[in-house]
């Protein structure tokens, strides 16, 4: 599973910097909307700014986490090295499961928030 996530992260690694920029811009836009004196007219852009922040942060953290993963063990290194390598791969597997669950949650949240936003 982590090899597949690494493959996906390598394919979308070009989105690393644009996702960081989008995250920063949407955060600044959200803060501008929240702290502006006339919030009634600008509130309609708060939900899209929040969703852009969520998706860009998710993309950035996914690429950062899975761009380099520990490879499969080759040869027969010492017991401590094999144990450390095994723990590292288990850790990346757990992080992968966490990312899959978080992506599903963000997807459901996005659908709900877009429906709420479209109703006005």
Buried (B, 14 or more C-beta within 10 A) or exposed (E): EBEEBBEEBEEBEEBBEEBBEBBEBBBEBBEEBEEEEEEEEBEEBBBBBBBBBBBBBBBBBBBBBBBEBBEEEEEEEEEEEEEEBEEEBEEBBEBBEEBEEBBEEBEEEBEEBEEEBEEE
